[in-house]
Amino acid sequence: MELYSEVMSRVQNIKIWSYTIALLSQLGFFTQARLLQENILLERNQFLLNF
């Protein structure tokens, strides 16, 4: 159950960051949106490697 909670927490965080990336892109902050997206991918890969 703890693993499920951790995964669902990560999924929720990714959803929030996805909305943030979309908003930054719409406002013209393309570099910041791209950097944020790369950081999320790095964090996701690190999380998956920990299994």
C-alpha positions as CSV (number, residue, x, y, z in Angstrom):
1,M,0.0,0.0,0.0
2,E,2.9,2.3,0.7
3,L,4.3,1.8,-2.8
4,Y,0.8,2.6,-4.3
5,S,0.6,5.8,-2.3
6,E,4.1,6.8,-3.4
7,V,3.3,6.1,-7.1
8,M,0.0,8.0,-6.9
9,S,1.7,11.0,-5.2
10,R,4.2,11.1,-8.1
11,V,1.5,10.8,-10.7
12,Q,-0.4,13.8,-9.0
13,N,2.8,15.8,-9.0
14,I,3.5,15.1,-12.7
15,K,-0.1,16.3,-13.5
16,I,0.5,19.5,-11.6
17,W,3.8,20.1,-13.3
18,S,2.3,19.3,-16.7
19,Y,-0.3,22.1,-16.2
20,T,2.5,24.4,-15.1
21,I,4.6,23.6,-18.2
22,A,1.6,24.3,-20.4
23,L,0.9,27.6,-18.7
24,L,4.6,28.7,-19.0
25,S,4.5,27.8,-22.7
26,Q,1.3,29.7,-23.3
27,L,2.8,32.8,-21.6
28,G,5.9,32.6,-23.8
29,F,8.4,31.2,-21.2
30,F,9.5,28.4,-23.5
31,T,13.0,27.9,-22.1
32,Q,11.7,27.7,-18.5
33,A,9.0,25.2,-19.6
34,R,11.6,23.1,-21.4
35,L,14.0,23.1,-18.4
36,L,11.1,22.1,-16.0
37,Q,10.1,19.3,-18.3
38,E,13.6,18.0,-18.4
39,N,13.8,18.1,-14.6
40,I,10.6,16.1,-14.3
41,L,11.9,13.5,-16.7
42,L,15.1,13.2,-14.7
43,E,13.2,12.8,-11.5
44,R,10.9,10.2,-13.0
45,N,13.8,8.2,-14.3
46,Q,15.5,8.4,-10.9
47,F,12.3,7.2,-9.2
48,L,12.0,4.2,-11.6
49,L,15.7,3.3,-11.0
50,N,15.1,3.0,-7.3
51,F,12.7,0.0,-7.7
